[in-house]
Amino acid sequence: MKELDLPDVARLGQRRTTSDDVADALREAILQGRFEDGQELNQVAIAKHYGISRVPLREALRQLQAEGLVSARAHQRTVVVGLTVDRALEMIDIRIMLECYLLERALPHITAERIAELRTICDEMDHVTDHFEWLRRNREFHDKLYAPSEASFALEMSNQLSSRIGRYLYMWSGSGVERSTEAGNEHRRILDAVAQRDARRAKLELEFHLMRTRENIIKLFETEGGSTSVTA
């Protein structure tokens, strides 16, 4: 049996349950592009790789299915979900609406300490050269920016959409970080508006920032996946 290219769950520690740890590892593998769109996740091979029974593995796969990263097909086959360009753009558009909503709710509760913390993340991101790590820190920036909204359902939806889109940005990035300098400047402009308690400008800056991601997605689909679909 071909050896699987999967992250080691041992480094994730014992912080939760086996199914949570395996879900984390499989999620990382999917987001890093170690599986292709439409590729079947061989449950027997994965269970053997991690030395676990099928029960926690199925629970892990259910978590990933709820996040929209995999889908279950006939006879218990689980495959990695792919995106058409139209669906990817729809998800970006929904993400823009959600994140502008989250920022508007969060802004009155964002403290000076939180703004300073976010500026530190921006400074640290300037020196990140690994694209997957940059995407992780980018998500951290957005998560911390929106967290004061306490809008748990919208936050969950935003994270799921970001993960789905981020997978393609990672897979198609080539070597190096895409538009990191521009994105960093956009983050700082959002923070400047937040610091001035200018909700209208903050939302406009955020919308501009996410629209640039939308433009990048279009280019990536046209260059790497074709103009109509990347679904296997």
C-alpha positions in Angstrom: 0.0 0.0 0.0 1.3 3.4 -0.9 2.6 5.4 2.0 0.3 8.3 2.8 1.7 11.9 2.9 -0.1 13.0 6.1 0.8 15.2 9.1 1.8 13.5 12.3 -0.9 13.8 15.0 1.7 13.3 17.7 2.8 16.9 17.5 -0.8 18.0 18.0 -0.7 16.7 21.6 -3.4 15.3 23.8 -5.5 18.5 24.1 -8.8 16.9 22.9 -9.8 13.6 21.5 -8.3 11.2 18.9 -11.0 12.2 16.4 -10.3 15.9 16.9 -6.5 15.3 16.4 -7.1 13.3 13.3 -9.5 15.8 11.9 -6.9 18.5 12.5 -4.2 16.5 10.6 -6.5 15.6 7.7 -7.7 19.2 7.5 -4.1 20.4 7.3 -3.4 17.9 4.6 -6.4 19.0 2.5 -5.7 22.7 2.9 -2.1 22.2 2.0 -3.2 20.5 -1.2 -1.8 17.0 -0.4 -5.1 15.6 -1.8 -6.5 16.5 -5.2 -10.1 17.6 -5.8 -12.3 14.5 -6.0 -9.6 12.2 -4.5 -10.9 9.5 -2.3 -9.8 9.3 1.3 -8.9 5.7 1.8 -10.3 5.0 5.3 -8.4 1.7 5.7 -5.1 3.3 4.8 -5.6 6.4 7.0 -6.7 4.3 10.0 -3.6 2.1 9.6 -1.4 5.2 9.1 -2.5 6.7 12.4 -3.0 3.4 14.3 -6.6 4.1 15.1 -9.9 2.3 14.7 -12.5 3.3 12.1 -14.8 4.8 14.7 -12.7 8.0 15.6 -11.7 8.2 11.9 -15.4 8.3 10.8 -16.0 11.0 13.4 -13.1 13.0 12.1 -14.4 12.7 8.6 -17.9 13.8 9.8 -16.2 17.0 11.1 -14.6 17.7 7.8 -17.8 17.0 6.0 -19.6 19.6 8.2 -16.9 22.1 7.2 -17.5 21.4 3.5 -14.0 20.0 2.9 -15.1 16.4 2.1 -18.3 14.7 1.0 -19.6 11.2 1.5 -20.6 9.2 -1.5 -22.1 5.8 -2.1 -20.7 2.8 -0.2 -19.0 5.1 2.4 -16.6 6.6 0.0 -15.3 9.9 1.2 -13.8 12.3 -1.3 -12.2 15.8 -1.2 -14.7 18.4 -2.4 -13.6 20.6 -5.3 -14.9 24.0 -6.4 -16.0 25.4 -9.7 -14.9 29.0 -10.4 -18.6 30.2 -10.0 -18.9 28.6 -6.6 -15.6 29.9 -5.5 -16.6 33.5 -6.4 -20.0 33.0 -4.7 -18.2 31.9 -1.5 -15.9 35.0 -1.7 -19.0 37.3 -2.1 -20.6 35.7 0.9 -17.4 36.0 2.8 -17.2 39.7 2.1 -20.7 40.3 3.4 -20.1 38.2 6.5 -16.8 39.8 7.4 -18.1 43.3 6.9 -20.9 42.4 9.2 -18.5 41.0 11.7 -16.3 44.0 11.6 -19.2 46.4 12.1 -20.3 44.4 15.2 -16.8 44.1 16.5 -15.6 47.6 16.1 -17.2 49.2 19.2 -15.6 46.5 21.3 -12.1 46.5 19.8 -9.7 47.8 22.5 -6.4 49.7 22.0 -4.7 46.5 23.3 -6.3 44.4 20.6 -5.3 46.9 17.9 -1.7 46.8 19.2 -1.8 43.0 19.1 -3.1 43.1 15.5 -0.4 45.5 14.5 2.2 43.1 15.9 0.7 40.3 13.8 1.1 42.5 10.7 4.7 43.2 11.6 5.4 39.5 12.1 3.7 38.6 8.8 6.1 40.9 7.0 8.8 38.3 7.7 7.0 35.1 7.0 8.2 33.3 3.8 6.3 30.1 4.1 2.9 30.5 2.3 0.9 28.1 4.4 2.2 29.8 7.6 1.4 33.2 6.1 -2.1 32.1 5.4 -2.4 30.8 8.9 -1.3 34.1 10.3 -3.6 35.9 8.0 -6.5 33.9 9.3 -5.3 34.7 12.9 -5.4 38.4 12.0 -9.0 38.2 10.8 -10.1 36.0 13.6 -8.7 38.4 16.3 -10.2 41.4 14.4 -13.7 39.9 14.4 -13.7 38.0 17.7 -15.0 41.0 19.8 -18.3 40.8 17.7 -19.1 37.6 19.7 -21.2 36.5 16.6 -20.4 32.8 17.0 -22.4 31.5 14.0 -21.2 34.2 11.6 -17.6 33.6 12.8 -17.9 29.8 12.2 -19.3 30.4 8.7 -16.5 32.9 7.9 -13.8 30.5 9.0 -15.3 27.7 6.8 -15.4 29.9 3.8 -11.9 31.2 4.4 -10.5 27.6 4.7 -12.1 26.5 1.5 -10.7 29.4 -0.5 -7.4 29.4 1.3 -6.8 25.8 0.1 -6.6 27.0 -3.5 -4.5 30.1 -2.7 -2.0 27.7 -1.1 -2.1 25.0 -3.8 -1.6 27.5 -6.6 0.8 29.9 -5.0 3.9 28.4 -6.5 6.9 29.4 -4.4 6.7 32.3 -2.1 3.9 34.4 -0.7 1.4 36.0 -3.1 0.9 39.8 -2.7 2.0 39.7 0.9 3.2 43.3 0.9 0.0 44.6 -0.6 -2.1 42.5 1.9 -0.1 43.8 4.8 -0.7 47.4 3.8 -4.4 46.7 3.4 -4.5 45.2 6.9 -2.8 48.3 8.3 -5.3 50.6 6.6 -8.2 48.6 8.1 -6.6 49.0 11.5 -6.1 52.7 11.0 -9.8 53.1 10.4 -10.7 50.9 13.3 -8.4 52.9 15.6 -10.2 56.1 14.5 -13.6 54.4 15.1 -14.5 55.1 11.5 -16.8 52.1 10.8 -17.7 53.2 7.3 -14.1 53.5 6.2 -13.1 50.3 8.0 -15.7 48.4 6.1 -14.7 49.9 2.8 -11.0 49.0 3.4 -12.0 45.5 4.4 -14.2 45.1 1.3 -11.3 46.4 -0.9 -9.0 43.9 0.8 -11.3 40.9 0.2 -12.1 42.0 -3.4 -8.4 41.8 -4.1 -8.6 38.2 -3.0 -11.5 37.7 -5.3 -9.5 39.0 -8.2 -6.7 36.7 -7.3 -9.0 33.7 -7.2 -10.2 34.5 -10.8 -6.6 34.7 -12.0 -5.7 31.4 -10.2 -8.6 29.5 -11.7 -7.8 30.8 -15.2 -4.1 30.0 -14.9 -4.2 26.7 -13.0 -7.6 25.2 -13.1 -9.1 26.5 -16.3 -11.9 29.0 -16.6 -14.8 26.8 -15.8 -14.0 24.2 -13.2 -11.3 22.5 -11.1 -13.5 19.7 -9.8 -12.1 16.2 -10.6 
